[in-house]
């Protein structure tokens, strides 16, 4: 079914906006997927704070060229779905890689992180990185441990001084009573 020129202009504008707002873009071939499977994939992408669109190859190519993102020749062939990382790129990469492992009807083809083209291997490596929340938790753990140790040392030092003063006061009381 042919689409009108007005619809093409609308789609290009939509792709332009998604590309501009994305930290990363991932392309996957989805030949033979059912509507239910595609909905499940969209749900996973949405959970990863991304967007998944079935894109028109020639229109997507125009938008990518406009954004100075160059694809290898003959890359945009077949039925492609495009994942746009609107938040964290590793989260979306993980969602797509995990889904591709579960369902052989979707195959990652490549993508962009910033302006750099990424191979499937690079996307899989990106998917193994921890999310920002996990990194924050690790950093807090690294900072929290030494901070607790410092607080513990300071508290034990104060406790020791109090014990010495208390012992001294008791020894003075003991010396004063027999007289």
TIVO-2410 file (N, C-alpha, C; in nm, 3 decimals):
# residues 179
REC num residu      c1      c2      c3 atome chaine
REC   1      X   0.085  -0.117   0.000     N      A
REC   1      X   0.000   0.000   0.000    CA      A
REC   1      X   0.090   0.124   0.000     C      A
REC   2      X   0.072   0.207  -0.099     N      A
REC   2      X   0.153   0.329  -0.111    CA      A
REC   2      X   0.105   0.433  -0.011     C      A
REC   3      X   0.200   0.511   0.039     N      A
REC   3      X   0.162   0.617   0.132    CA      A
REC   3      X   0.174   0.752   0.061     C      A
REC   4      X   0.097   0.845   0.106     N      A
REC   4      X   0.095   0.976   0.042    CA      A
REC   4      X   0.221   1.056   0.075     C      A
REC   5      X   0.246   1.155  -0.006     N      A
REC   5      X   0.362   1.241   0.015    CA      A
REC   5      X   0.351   1.312   0.150     C      A
REC   6      X   0.231   1.354   0.188     N      A
REC   6      X   0.211   1.421   0.317    CA      A
REC   6      X   0.246   1.326   0.432     C      A
REC   7      X   0.208   1.200   0.420     N      A
REC   7      X   0.239   1.101   0.524    CA      A
REC   7      X   0.390   1.077   0.531     C      A
REC   8      X   0.456   1.076   0.415     N      A
REC   8      X   0.602   1.058   0.412    CA      A
REC   8      X   0.671   1.173   0.484     C      A
REC   9      X   0.625   1.296   0.459     N      A
REC   9      X   0.683   1.414   0.525    CA      A
REC   9      X   0.661   1.404   0.676     C      A
REC  10      X   0.543   1.358   0.715     N      A
REC  10      X   0.511   1.340   0.857    CA      A
REC  10      X   0.602   1.236   0.922     C      A
REC  11      X   0.622   1.123   0.853     N      A
REC  11      X   0.709   1.017   0.906    CA      A
REC  11      X   0.854   1.065   0.918     C      A
REC  12      X   0.902   1.137   0.817     N      A
REC  12      X   1.040   1.188   0.822    CA      A
REC  12      X   1.055   1.282   0.940     C      A
REC  13      X   0.957   1.368   0.964     N      A
REC  13      X   0.962   1.460   1.079    CA      A
REC  13      X   0.964   1.382   1.210     C      A
REC  14      X   0.883   1.275   1.216     N      A
REC  14      X   0.880   1.190   1.336    CA      A
REC  14      X   1.015   1.123   1.357     C      A
REC  15      X   1.073   1.068   1.251     N      A
REC  15      X   1.203   1.003   1.261    CA      A
REC  15      X   1.311   1.103   1.301     C      A
REC  16      X   1.305   1.224   1.242     N      A
REC  16      X   1.402   1.328   1.276    CA      A
REC  16      X   1.399   1.359   1.425     C      A
REC  17      X   1.278   1.373   1.479     N      A
REC  17      X   1.263   1.405   1.622    CA      A
REC  17      X   1.314   1.291   1.710     C      A
REC  18      X   1.280   1.167   1.673     N      A
REC  18      X   1.326   1.052   1.751    CA      A
REC  18      X   1.478   1.041   1.748     C      A
REC  19      X   1.537   1.062   1.631     N      A
REC  19      X   1.683   1.054   1.619    CA      A
REC  19      X   1.749   1.163   1.702     C      A
REC  20      X   1.694   1.283   1.697     N      A
REC  20      X   1.750   1.395   1.772    CA      A
REC  20      X   1.741   1.373   1.922     C      A
REC  21      X   1.634   1.309   1.970     N      A
REC  21      X   1.613   1.289   2.114    CA      A
REC  21      X   1.672   1.159   2.167     C      A
REC  22      X   1.734   1.079   2.081     N      A
REC  22      X   1.785   0.949   2.120    CA      A
REC  22      X   1.933   0.952   2.151     C      A
REC  23      X   1.969   0.877   2.255     N      A
REC  23      X   2.111   0.860   2.288    CA      A
REC  23      X   2.173   0.751   2.202     C      A
REC  24      X   2.088   0.658   2.156     N      A
REC  24      X   2.134   0.550   2.070    CA      A
REC  24      X   2.017   0.503   1.984     C      A
REC  25      X   2.051   0.440   1.872     N      A
REC  25      X   1.952   0.388   1.780    CA      A
REC  25      X   1.995   0.246   1.745     C      A
REC  26      X   1.902   0.152   1.754     N      A
REC  26      X   1.933   0.013   1.722    CA      A
REC  26      X   1.836  -0.037   1.616     C      A
REC  27      X   1.889  -0.107   1.517     N      A
REC  27      X   1.807  -0.160   1.408    CA      A
REC  27      X   1.801  -0.312   1.419     C      A
REC  28      X   1.681  -0.364   1.401     N      A
REC  28      X   1.662  -0.509   1.410    CA      A
REC  28      X   1.567  -0.554   1.301     C      A
REC  29      X   1.597  -0.668   1.243     N      A
REC  29      X   1.508  -0.727   1.143    CA      A
REC  29      X   1.408  -0.814   1.217     C      A
REC  30      X   1.281  -0.803   1.180     N      A
REC  30      X   1.177  -0.873   1.253    CA      A
REC  30      X   1.092  -0.963   1.165     C      A
REC  31      X   1.145  -1.016   1.060     N      A
REC  31      X   1.072  -1.097   0.963    CA      A
REC  31      X   1.000  -1.214   1.031     C      A
REC  32      X   0.868  -1.221   1.007     N      A
REC  32      X   0.789  -1.333   1.055    CA      A
REC  32      X   0.733  -1.318   1.195     C      A
REC  33      X   0.749  -1.204   1.259     N      A
REC  33      X   0.698  -1.186   1.394    CA      A
REC  33      X   0.547  -1.161   1.391     C      A
REC  34      X   0.479  -1.218   1.489     N      A
REC  34      X   0.336  -1.195   1.501    CA      A
REC  34      X   0.311  -1.062   1.573     C      A
REC  35      X   0.188  -1.018   1.569     N      A
REC  35      X   0.151  -0.894   1.638    CA      A
REC  35      X   0.175  -0.909   1.788     C      A
REC  36      X   0.144  -1.026   1.842     N      A
REC  36      X   0.164  -1.051   1.985    CA      A
REC  36      X   0.312  -1.041   2.022     C      A
REC  37      X   0.397  -1.100   1.939     N      A
REC  37      X   0.541  -1.094   1.965    CA      A
REC  37      X   0.593  -0.950   1.955     C      A
REC  38      X   0.544  -0.877   1.855     N      A
REC  38      X   0.587  -0.738   1.839    CA      A
REC  38      X   0.540  -0.654   1.957     C      A
REC  39      X   0.421  -0.680   2.008     N      A
REC  39      X   0.371  -0.609   2.125    CA      A
REC  39      X   0.457  -0.639   2.248     C      A
REC  40      X   0.497  -0.764   2.263     N      A
REC  40      X   0.583  -0.802   2.375    CA      A
REC  40      X   0.718  -0.731   2.364     C      A
REC  41      X   0.772  -0.722   2.243     N      A
REC  41      X   0.898  -0.651   2.222    CA      A
REC  41      X   0.882  -0.503   2.254     C      A
REC  42      X   0.773  -0.444   2.209     N      A
REC  42      X   0.750  -0.301   2.237    CA      A
REC  42      X   0.739  -0.277   2.388     C      A
REC  43      X   0.674  -0.370   2.458     N      A
REC  43      X   0.663  -0.356   2.604    CA      A
REC  43      X   0.801  -0.356   2.670     C      A
REC  44      X   0.888  -0.449   2.626     N      A
REC  44      X   1.023  -0.455   2.683    CA      A
REC  44      X   1.101  -0.327   2.652     C      A
REC  45      X   1.086  -0.277   2.532     N      A
REC  45      X   1.155  -0.153   2.493    CA      A
REC  45      X   1.102  -0.036   2.575     C      A
REC  46      X   0.972  -0.033   2.596     N      A
REC  46      X   0.911   0.075   2.675    CA      A
REC  46      X   0.961   0.071   2.819     C      A
REC  47      X   0.973  -0.050   2.876     N      A
REC  47      X   1.027  -0.065   3.012    CA      A
REC  47      X   1.170  -0.014   3.021     C      A
REC  48      X   1.244  -0.023   2.909     N      A
REC  48      X   1.382   0.025   2.905    CA      A
REC  48      X   1.388   0.174   2.869     C      A
REC  49      X   1.273   0.241   2.878     N      A
REC  49      X   1.262   0.384   2.847    CA      A
REC  49      X   1.307   0.416   2.705     C      A
REC  50      X   1.258   0.333   2.612     N      A
REC  50      X   1.288   0.353   2.472    CA      A
REC  50      X   1.160   0.352   2.391     C      A
REC  51      X   1.176   0.363   2.261     N      A
REC  51      X   1.063   0.357   2.169    CA      A
REC  51      X   1.101   0.264   2.055     C      A
REC  52      X   1.006   0.186   2.009     N      A
REC  52      X   1.029   0.094   1.898    CA      A
REC  52      X   0.929   0.125   1.789     C      A
REC  53      X   0.980   0.149   1.669     N      A
REC  53      X   0.894   0.180   1.556    CA      A
REC  53      X   0.933   0.093   1.437     C      A
REC  54      X   0.832   0.044   1.368     N      A
REC  54      X   0.856  -0.020   1.240    CA      A
REC  54      X   0.874   0.096   1.143     C      A
REC  55      X   0.991   0.102   1.081     N      A
REC  55      X   1.026   0.218   1.001    CA      A
REC  55      X   1.031   0.185   0.853     C      A
REC  56      X   1.000   0.285   0.774     N      A
REC  56      X   1.017   0.276   0.628    CA      A
REC  56      X   1.164   0.299   0.599     C      A
REC  57      X   1.228   0.204   0.534     N      A
REC  57      X   1.373   0.208   0.516    CA      A
REC  57      X   1.422   0.334   0.444     C      A
REC  58      X   1.359   0.370   0.334     N      A
REC  58      X   1.406   0.486   0.258    CA      A
REC  58      X   1.386   0.616   0.337     C      A
REC  59      X   1.277   0.625   0.411     N      A
REC  59      X   1.251   0.745   0.490    CA      A
REC  59      X   1.346   0.753   0.609     C      A
REC  60      X   1.373   0.639   0.670     N      A
REC  60      X   1.469   0.637   0.781    CA      A
REC  60      X   1.608   0.675   0.732     C      A
REC  61      X   1.644   0.626   0.614     N      A
REC  61      X   1.774   0.660   0.557    CA      A
REC  61      X   1.786   0.811   0.537     C      A
REC  62      X   1.681   0.874   0.488     N      A
REC  62      X   1.682   1.020   0.470    CA      A
REC  62      X   1.703   1.091   0.604     C      A
REC  63      X   1.633   1.046   0.706     N      A
REC  63      X   1.646   1.108   0.839    CA      A
REC  63      X   1.784   1.086   0.898     C      A
REC  64      X   1.839   0.967   0.880     N      A
REC  64      X   1.974   0.938   0.931    CA      A
REC  64      X   2.078   1.022   0.858     C      A
REC  65      X   2.063   1.036   0.727     N      A
REC  65      X   2.157   1.119   0.652    CA      A
REC  65      X   2.148   1.264   0.695     C      A
REC  66      X   2.027   1.310   0.723     N      A
REC  66      X   2.007   1.448   0.769    CA      A
REC  66      X   2.078   1.470   0.903     C      A
REC  67      X   2.085   1.365   0.986     N      A
REC  67      X   2.150   1.373   1.117    CA      A
REC  67      X   2.298   1.336   1.110     C      A
REC  68      X   2.353   1.323   0.988     N      A
REC  68      X   2.495   1.289   0.966    CA      A
REC  68      X   2.532   1.153   1.025     C      A
REC  69      X   2.440   1.059   1.014     N      A
REC  69      X   2.468   0.922   1.057    CA      A
REC  69      X   2.472   0.835   0.932     C      A
REC  70      X   2.591   0.785   0.902     N      A
REC  70      X   2.608   0.709   0.779    CA      A
REC  70      X   2.602   0.559   0.806     C      A
REC  71      X   2.519   0.492   0.726     N      A
REC  71      X   2.506   0.347   0.735    CA      A
REC  71      X   2.587   0.280   0.625     C      A
REC  72      X   2.631   0.158   0.649     N      A
REC  72      X   2.695   0.084   0.540    CA      A
REC  72      X   2.596   0.066   0.423     C      A
REC  73      X   2.651   0.052   0.302     N      A
REC  73      X   2.566   0.034   0.184    CA      A
REC  73      X   2.478  -0.089   0.200     C      A
REC  74      X   2.359  -0.082   0.148     N      A
REC  74      X   2.261  -0.192   0.149    CA      A
REC  74      X   2.226  -0.240   0.290     C      A
REC  75      X   2.242  -0.155   0.390     N      A
REC  75      X   2.212  -0.194   0.528    CA      A
REC  75      X   2.062  -0.193   0.555     C      A
REC  76      X   1.992  -0.098   0.499     N      A
REC  76      X   1.848  -0.084   0.524    CA      A
REC  76      X   1.769  -0.168   0.424     C      A
REC  77      X   1.771  -0.297   0.445     N      A
REC  77      X   1.693  -0.388   0.360    CA      A
REC  77      X   1.616  -0.482   0.449     C      A
REC  78      X   1.501  -0.524   0.402     N      A
REC  78      X   1.417  -0.615   0.478    CA      A
REC  78      X   1.323  -0.539   0.570     C      A
REC  79      X   1.255  -0.614   0.654     N      A
REC  79      X   1.161  -0.554   0.749    CA      A
REC  79      X   1.239  -0.514   0.874     C      A
REC  80      X   1.254  -0.383   0.895     N      A
REC  80      X   1.333  -0.334   1.007    CA      A
REC  80      X   1.247  -0.262   1.109     C      A
REC  81      X   1.277  -0.290   1.234     N      A
REC  81      X   1.221  -0.215   1.345    CA      A
REC  81      X   1.337  -0.135   1.403     C      A
REC  82      X   1.309  -0.012   1.441     N      A
REC  82      X   1.414   0.075   1.493    CA      A
REC  82      X   1.384   0.106   1.639     C      A
REC  83      X   1.481   0.077   1.724     N      A
REC  83      X   1.470   0.108   1.866    CA      A
REC  83      X   1.543   0.237   1.896     C      A
REC  84      X   1.475   0.328   1.961     N      A
REC  84      X   1.533   0.457   1.996    CA      A
REC  84      X   1.551   0.463   2.147     C      A
REC  85      X   1.676   0.482   2.192     N      A
REC  85      X   1.706   0.490   2.335    CA      A
REC  85      X   1.683   0.633   2.381     C      A
REC  86      X   1.568   0.658   2.439     N      A
REC  86      X   1.534   0.792   2.485    CA      A
REC  86      X   1.597   0.822   2.620     C      A
REC  87      X   1.646   0.720   2.687     N      A
REC  87      X   1.711   0.738   2.817    CA      A
REC  87      X   1.849   0.672   2.809     C      A
REC  88      X   1.865   0.557   2.871     N      A
REC  88      X   1.994   0.489   2.875    CA      A
REC  88      X   2.009   0.392   2.759     C      A
REC  89      X   2.120   0.401   2.688     N      A
REC  89      X   2.146   0.311   2.577    CA      A
REC  89      X   2.167   0.165   2.622     C      A
REC  90      X   2.242   0.140   2.731     N      A
REC  90      X   2.260   0.000   2.771    CA      A
REC  90      X   2.130  -0.071   2.807     C      A
REC  91      X   2.035   0.000   2.864     N      A
REC  91      X   1.907  -0.063   2.901    CA      A
REC  91      X   1.832  -0.110   2.778     C      A
REC  92      X   1.827  -0.025   2.676     N      A
REC  92      X   1.758  -0.063   2.552    CA      A
REC  92      X   1.833  -0.175   2.481     C      A
REC  93      X   1.966  -0.165   2.477     N      A
REC  93      X   2.046  -0.270   2.414    CA      A
REC  93      X   2.021  -0.405   2.482     C      A
REC  94      X   2.016  -0.404   2.615     N      A
REC  94      X   1.991  -0.527   2.691    CA      A
REC  94      X   1.852  -0.583   2.659     C      A
REC  95      X   1.752  -0.496   2.652     N      A
REC  95      X   1.616  -0.542   2.621    CA      A
REC  95      X   1.611  -0.607   2.483     C      A
REC  96      X   1.675  -0.546   2.384     N      A
REC  96      X   1.674  -0.601   2.248    CA      A
REC  96      X   1.755  -0.729   2.238     C      A
REC  97      X   1.873  -0.731   2.300     N      A
REC  97      X   1.958  -0.850   2.295    CA      A
REC  97      X   1.888  -0.967   2.364     C      A
REC  98      X   1.830  -0.943   2.482     N      A
REC  98      X   1.760  -1.049   2.554    CA      A
REC  98      X   1.642  -1.102   2.474     C      A
REC  99      X   1.566  -1.012   2.412     N      A
REC  99      X   1.450  -1.055   2.334    CA      A
REC  99      X   1.495  -1.135   2.212     C      A
REC 100      X   1.605  -1.093   2.148     N      A
REC 100      X   1.656  -1.164   2.031    CA      A
REC 100      X   1.703  -1.304   2.069     C      A
REC 101      X   1.753  -1.321   2.193     N      A
REC 101      X   1.795  -1.454   2.238    CA      A
REC 101      X   1.674  -1.545   2.258     C      A
REC 102      X   1.562  -1.486   2.305     N      A
REC 102      X   1.440  -1.563   2.330    CA      A
REC 102      X   1.363  -1.596   2.202     C      A
REC 103      X   1.368  -1.506   2.104     N      A
REC 103      X   1.287  -1.520   1.984    CA      A
REC 103      X   1.376  -1.507   1.860     C      A
REC 104      X   1.390  -1.615   1.784     N      A
REC 104      X   1.479  -1.614   1.668    CA      A
REC 104      X   1.424  -1.534   1.550     C      A
REC 105      X   1.302  -1.484   1.561     N      A
REC 105      X   1.243  -1.408   1.451    CA      A
REC 105      X   1.293  -1.263   1.449     C      A
REC 106      X   1.361  -1.222   1.552     N      A
REC 106      X   1.420  -1.087   1.552    CA      A
REC 106      X   1.571  -1.100   1.555     C      A
REC 107      X   1.635  -1.023   1.468     N      A
REC 107      X   1.780  -1.027   1.455    CA      A
REC 107      X   1.835  -0.885   1.458     C      A
REC 108      X   1.924  -0.859   1.551     N      A
REC 108      X   1.987  -0.728   1.555    CA      A
REC 108      X   2.075  -0.710   1.432     C      A
REC 109      X   2.073  -0.589   1.376     N      A
REC 109      X   2.152  -0.562   1.256    CA      A
REC 109      X   2.265  -0.463   1.283     C      A
REC 110      X   2.247  -0.373   1.380     N      A
REC 110      X   2.347  -0.271   1.408    CA      A
REC 110      X   2.279  -0.149   1.465     C      A
REC 111      X   2.352  -0.040   1.474     N      A
REC 111      X   2.291   0.080   1.527    CA      A
REC 111      X   2.391   0.192   1.544     C      A
REC 112      X   2.351   0.290   1.620     N      A
REC 112      X   2.435   0.407   1.646    CA      A
REC 112      X   2.435   0.438   1.795     C      A
REC 113      X   2.553   0.469   1.844     N      A
REC 113      X   2.567   0.526   1.978    CA      A
REC 113      X   2.627   0.663   1.955     C      A
REC 114      X   2.547   0.765   1.974     N      A
REC 114      X   2.588   0.899   1.931    CA      A
REC 114      X   2.593   0.900   1.780     C      A
REC 115      X   2.707   0.937   1.724     N      A
REC 115      X   2.723   0.940   1.579    CA      A
REC 115      X   2.801   0.820   1.525     C      A
REC 116      X   2.843   0.733   1.616     N      A
REC 116      X   2.925   0.619   1.576    CA      A
REC 116      X   2.839   0.496   1.545     C      A
REC 117      X   2.867   0.434   1.430     N      A
REC 117      X   2.797   0.311   1.394    CA      A
REC 117      X   2.844   0.197   1.483     C      A
REC 118      X   2.751   0.112   1.524     N      A
REC 118      X   2.783  -0.002   1.610    CA      A
REC 118      X   2.747  -0.132   1.540     C      A
REC 119      X   2.836  -0.229   1.551     N      A
REC 119      X   2.807  -0.363   1.500    CA      A
REC 119      X   2.722  -0.438   1.603     C      A
REC 120      X   2.675  -0.554   1.564     N      A
REC 120      X   2.595  -0.637   1.655    CA      A
REC 120      X   2.677  -0.675   1.778     C      A
REC 121      X   2.806  -0.705   1.758     N      A
REC 121      X   2.893  -0.742   1.869    CA      A
REC 121      X   2.908  -0.626   1.968     C      A
REC 122      X   2.919  -0.505   1.917     N      A
REC 122      X   2.930  -0.389   2.003    CA      A
REC 122      X   2.801  -0.365   2.081     C      A
REC 123      X   2.687  -0.389   2.017     N      A
REC 123      X   2.558  -0.374   2.086    CA      A
REC 123      X   2.547  -0.478   2.197     C      A
REC 124      X   2.591  -0.600   2.170     N      A
REC 124      X   2.587  -0.705   2.273    CA      A
REC 124      X   2.679  -0.669   2.390     C      A
REC 125      X   2.794  -0.610   2.360     N      A
REC 125      X   2.886  -0.567   2.467    CA      A
REC 125      X   2.823  -0.453   2.548     C      A
REC 126      X   2.756  -0.362   2.480     N      A
REC 126      X   2.687  -0.251   2.547    CA      A
REC 126      X   2.577  -0.304   2.640     C      A
REC 127      X   2.510  -0.410   2.596     N      A
REC 127      X   2.402  -0.467   2.675    CA      A
REC 127      X   2.451  -0.527   2.806     C      A
REC 128      X   2.578  -0.562   2.812     N      A
REC 128      X   2.635  -0.622   2.934    CA      A
REC 128      X   2.674  -0.518   3.038     C      A
REC 129      X   2.677  -0.390   2.999     N      A
REC 129      X   2.712  -0.285   3.094    CA      A
REC 129      X   2.602  -0.267   3.197     C      A
REC 130      X   2.637  -0.228   3.319     N      A
REC 130      X   2.533  -0.204   3.419    CA      A
REC 130      X   2.456  -0.074   3.388     C      A
REC 131      X   2.334  -0.069   3.436     N      A
REC 131      X   2.253   0.052   3.415    CA      A
REC 131      X   2.305   0.163   3.506     C      A
REC 132      X   2.258   0.284   3.483     N      A
REC 132      X   2.299   0.398   3.566    CA      A
REC 132      X   2.261   0.375   3.713     C      A
REC 133      X   2.144   0.318   3.737     N      A
REC 133      X   2.102   0.292   3.875    CA      A
REC 133      X   2.197   0.194   3.943     C      A
REC 134      X   2.238   0.090   3.869     N      A
REC 134      X   2.333  -0.006   3.926    CA      A
REC 134      X   2.468   0.060   3.953     C      A
REC 135      X   2.513   0.144   3.861     N      A
REC 135      X   2.639   0.215   3.882    CA      A
REC 135      X   2.632   0.307   4.003     C      A
REC 136      X   2.520   0.377   4.016     N      A
REC 136      X   2.503   0.466   4.132    CA      A
REC 136      X   2.508   0.386   4.262     C      A
REC 137      X   2.443   0.272   4.264     N      A
REC 137      X   2.443   0.188   4.384    CA      A
REC 137      X   2.585   0.141   4.416     C      A
REC 138      X   2.661   0.105   4.313     N      A
REC 138      X   2.799   0.062   4.335    CA      A
REC 138      X   2.884   0.176   4.391     C      A
REC 139      X   2.866   0.295   4.337     N      A
REC 139      X   2.943   0.410   4.384    CA      A
REC 139      X   2.906   0.443   4.528     C      A
REC 140      X   2.778   0.441   4.559     N      A
REC 140      X   2.735   0.468   4.697    CA      A
REC 140      X   2.793   0.363   4.791     C      A
REC 141      X   2.795   0.238   4.748     N      A
REC 141      X   2.854   0.132   4.829    CA      A
REC 141      X   3.003   0.156   4.853     C      A
REC 142      X   3.072   0.202   4.749     N      A
REC 142      X   3.215   0.230   4.764    CA      A
REC 142      X   3.240   0.347   4.859     C      A
REC 143      X   3.153   0.446   4.855     N      A
REC 143      X   3.169   0.563   4.943    CA      A
REC 143      X   3.122   0.530   5.084     C      A
REC 144      X   3.014   0.455   5.096     N      A
REC 144      X   2.953   0.425   5.225    CA      A
REC 144      X   3.045   0.344   5.316     C      A
REC 145      X   3.116   0.246   5.260     N      A
REC 145      X   3.203   0.161   5.341    CA      A
REC 145      X   3.309   0.240   5.416     C      A
REC 146      X   3.392   0.318   5.348     N      A
REC 146      X   3.493   0.397   5.420    CA      A
REC 146      X   3.432   0.500   5.515     C      A
REC 147      X   3.318   0.558   5.477     N      A
REC 147      X   3.254   0.657   5.565    CA      A
REC 147      X   3.211   0.591   5.696     C      A
REC 148      X   3.158   0.470   5.688     N      A
REC 148      X   3.121   0.397   5.810    CA      A
REC 148      X   3.243   0.367   5.895     C      A
REC 149      X   3.352   0.330   5.830     N      A
REC 149      X   3.475   0.300   5.904    CA      A
REC 149      X   3.526   0.424   5.977     C      A
REC 150      X   3.523   0.539   5.911     N      A
REC 150      X   3.568   0.663   5.974    CA      A
REC 150      X   3.479   0.695   6.094     C      A
REC 151      X   3.347   0.685   6.076     N      A
REC 151      X   3.254   0.713   6.186    CA      A
REC 151      X   3.277   0.616   6.302     C      A
REC 152      X   3.302   0.490   6.270     N      A
REC 152      X   3.327   0.390   6.374    CA      A
REC 152      X   3.456   0.422   6.450     C      A
REC 153      X   3.560   0.459   6.378     N      A
REC 153      X   3.688   0.492   6.442    CA      A
REC 153      X   3.672   0.614   6.532     C      A
REC 154      X   3.604   0.716   6.481     N      A
REC 154      X   3.583   0.836   6.562    CA      A
REC 154      X   3.501   0.805   6.687     C      A
REC 155      X   3.397   0.725   6.671     N      A
REC 155      X   3.313   0.689   6.785    CA      A
REC 155      X   3.392   0.607   6.887     C      A
REC 156      X   3.476   0.516   6.840     N      A
REC 156      X   3.553   0.435   6.935    CA      A
REC 156      X   3.657   0.521   7.005     C      A
REC 157      X   3.714   0.619   6.935     N      A
REC 157      X   3.810   0.710   6.999    CA      A
REC 157      X   3.743   0.791   7.109     C      A
REC 158      X   3.625   0.842   7.082     N      A
REC 158      X   3.550   0.919   7.183    CA      A
REC 158      X   3.514   0.828   7.300     C      A
REC 159      X   3.472   0.705   7.268     N      A
REC 159      X   3.437   0.609   7.372    CA      A
REC 159      X   3.557   0.581   7.463     C      A
REC 160      X   3.675   0.568   7.406     N      A
REC 160      X   3.795   0.543   7.485    CA      A
REC 160      X   3.827   0.661   7.576     C      A
REC 161      X   3.813   0.782   7.527     N      A
REC 161      X   3.838   0.901   7.610    CA      A
REC 161      X   3.739   0.905   7.725     C      A
REC 162      X   3.612   0.876   7.697     N      A
REC 162      X   3.509   0.876   7.802    CA      A
REC 162      X   3.542   0.769   7.905     C      A
REC 163      X   3.585   0.652   7.861     N      A
REC 163      X   3.621   0.544   7.954    CA      A
REC 163      X   3.739   0.585   8.043     C      A
REC 164      X   3.839   0.652   7.986     N      A
REC 164      X   3.956   0.696   8.065    CA      A
REC 164      X   3.913   0.800   8.168     C      A
REC 165      X   3.831   0.897   8.127     N      A
REC 165      X   3.784   1.001   8.220    CA      A
REC 165      X   3.699   0.938   8.329     C      A
REC 166      X   3.612   0.842   8.292     N      A
REC 166      X   3.527   0.774   8.390    CA      A
REC 166      X   3.614   0.695   8.489     C      A
REC 167      X   3.713   0.625   8.440     N      A
REC 167      X   3.802   0.548   8.529    CA      A
REC 167      X   3.880   0.642   8.621     C      A
REC 168      X   3.924   0.753   8.570     N      A
REC 168      X   3.996   0.851   8.651    CA      A
REC 168      X   3.904   0.908   8.759     C      A
REC 169      X   3.779   0.938   8.722     N      A
REC 169      X   3.683   0.991   8.820    CA      A
REC 169      X   3.655   0.888   8.928     C      A
REC 170      X   3.641   0.762   8.891     N      A
REC 170      X   3.614   0.656   8.988    CA      A
REC 170      X   3.735   0.635   9.079     C      A
REC 171      X   3.854   0.645   9.024     N      A
REC 171      X   3.973   0.628   9.108    CA      A
REC 171      X   3.988   0.745   9.206     C      A
REC 172      X   3.948   0.863   9.168     N      A
REC 172      X   3.950   0.979   9.258    CA      A
REC 172      X   3.847   0.962   9.369     C      A
REC 173      X   3.729   0.909   9.333     N      A
REC 173      X   3.626   0.885   9.433    CA      A
REC 173      X   3.674   0.778   9.532     C      A
REC 174      X   3.737   0.675   9.478     N      A
REC 174      X   3.786   0.566   9.563    CA      A
REC 174      X   3.896   0.613   9.657     C      A
REC 175      X   3.980   0.703   9.612     N      A
REC 175      X   4.089   0.755   9.694    CA      A
REC 175      X   4.037   0.851   9.800     C      A
REC 176      X   3.927   0.921   9.773     N      A
REC 176      X   3.873   1.019   9.864    CA      A
REC 176      X   3.791   0.952   9.975     C      A
REC 177      X   3.729   0.838   9.960     N      A
REC 177      X   3.644   0.775  10.060    CA      A
REC 177      X   3.720   0.719  10.182     C      A
REC 178      X   3.834   0.648  10.168     N      A
REC 178      X   3.899   0.593  10.287    CA      A
REC 178      X   3.952   0.701  10.381     C      A
REC 179      X   3.975   0.816  10.339     N      A
REC 179      X   4.036   0.914  10.426    CA      A
REC 179      X   3.945   0.975  10.522     C      A
***
